[in-house]
Amino acid sequence: MKLSFESTRTLGSWLDNIKQRLEQLNSWKEDPTKEPYITFINRLYNPQSFLTAVKQVTARRDTIELNKLTIMTEVQKRMYWETNELPKK
């Protein structure tokens, strides 16, 4: 207990969350070159490193200075499997 993370989740809730994390990772594993359009940040163990990696890949691809990039988040009520395309604006 003293070495684990403190949590107020029930065991069932924790198991559901870990299952959802695994599903997200497996969907990325199936096609690692495909960029995910929807990502559940709360299901990542270290979301800051993921966001930094996204900025680094974009900076290299588009030859932009890393410190000039920002992350924009759009909260949506849909799941990652519901779309394979960016939303129309």
C-alpha positions as CSV (number, residue, x, y, z in Angstrom):
1,M,0.0,0.0,0.0
2,K,2.7,2.5,0.9
3,L,4.5,2.0,-2.5
4,S,1.3,2.3,-4.7
5,F,-0.5,5.3,-6.0
6,E,-3.4,6.6,-3.9
7,S,-6.7,6.0,-5.5
8,T,-10.4,6.4,-4.6
9,R,-11.5,4.2,-7.5
10,T,-13.3,0.9,-6.9
11,L,-11.7,-2.2,-8.2
12,G,-14.3,-2.5,-10.9
13,S,-13.8,1.1,-12.1
14,W,-10.0,0.6,-12.1
15,L,-10.4,-2.6,-14.2
16,D,-12.7,-0.8,-16.7
17,N,-10.2,2.0,-17.0
18,I,-7.2,-0.3,-17.5
19,K,-9.2,-2.2,-20.2
20,Q,-9.9,1.0,-22.0
21,R,-6.2,2.0,-21.8
22,L,-5.3,-1.3,-23.3
23,E,-7.9,-1.0,-26.1
24,Q,-6.5,2.5,-27.0
25,L,-2.9,1.2,-27.1
26,N,-3.8,-1.9,-29.1
27,S,-5.6,0.3,-31.7
28,W,-2.3,2.3,-32.1
29,K,-0.3,-0.9,-32.3
30,E,-2.3,-2.3,-35.2
31,D,-1.2,0.6,-37.4
32,P,1.5,2.7,-35.8
33,T,1.9,5.0,-38.8
34,K,-1.8,6.1,-38.7
35,E,-2.2,9.2,-36.6
36,P,-5.0,9.0,-34.1
37,Y,-7.6,11.8,-34.5
38,I,-9.1,11.2,-31.1
39,T,-7.0,10.4,-28.1
40,F,-8.1,9.9,-24.5
41,I,-5.4,11.9,-22.7
42,N,-6.8,10.6,-19.3
43,R,-6.0,7.1,-20.4
44,L,-2.3,7.8,-20.9
45,Y,0.2,7.0,-18.1
46,N,2.3,10.1,-18.9
47,P,0.2,12.4,-21.1
48,Q,2.8,15.2,-21.1
49,S,5.3,13.0,-22.8
50,F,2.7,12.1,-25.4
51,L,1.9,15.7,-26.1
52,T,5.6,16.6,-26.3
53,A,6.2,13.8,-28.8
54,V,3.3,15.1,-31.0
55,K,4.9,18.5,-31.0
56,Q,8.3,17.0,-31.9
57,V,7.0,14.9,-34.8
58,T,5.1,17.9,-36.1
59,A,8.1,20.2,-35.8
60,R,10.4,17.8,-37.7
61,R,7.8,17.1,-40.4
62,D,6.9,20.7,-41.1
63,T,10.3,22.2,-40.2
64,I,9.0,24.5,-37.5
65,E,10.7,25.6,-34.3
66,L,9.5,23.4,-31.5
67,N,9.0,26.4,-29.1
68,K,6.6,28.0,-31.7
69,L,4.1,25.1,-31.5
70,T,1.2,24.8,-29.1
71,I,-1.2,22.1,-28.4
72,M,-4.9,22.8,-28.9
73,T,-7.4,20.4,-27.2
74,E,-11.0,20.0,-28.4
75,V,-13.2,18.2,-25.9
76,Q,-15.7,16.0,-27.8
77,K,-18.3,13.5,-26.8
78,R,-17.3,10.6,-29.0
79,M,-15.1,7.6,-28.8
80,Y,-11.9,7.0,-30.8
81,W,-13.5,4.2,-32.8
82,E,-16.4,6.4,-34.0
83,T,-14.4,8.3,-36.6
84,N,-11.4,7.8,-38.9
85,E,-11.5,11.4,-40.2
86,L,-11.0,14.8,-38.8
87,P,-14.3,16.6,-38.0
88,K,-15.6,19.0,-40.7
89,K,-15.5,22.7,-39.7
